[in-house]
Amino acid sequence: MNYDQRFIREESRIFFIRKKEQPDTPLVTLEYSLRNHKVLQCYGEHDHKPSEDILHYVNKVWLPYANRTIKQIAV
C-alpha cells in the first residue's frame, strides 16, 4: 500500500519537519504511522536519505514528542 492510500485511510500522517529558525527551509518529509507510533518513511530534499544528525533529531526529539502529543496533532 502506498503512503497516499494509508493517509486516506487515516492510518498515517505526513509531516514536514523544519527548523524553527528557518521555517522556509525543509529538512525532511516523513510519514508517521498512527497505529504503530513510528516513522514509516523519512526523506530529505529530492528523496535523498537525511543526514545522521537529522535522523538523530527525528528519532530522539521529534518522534518522542509526536508520540506524546499525537492526539492533538493528528486530529
Buried (B, 14 or more C-beta within 10 A) or exposed (E): EEBEEBBEEEBBBBBEBEEEEEEEEEBBBBBBBBEEEEBBBBEBEEEEEBEEEBBEBBEEEBBEEBEEEBEEEEE
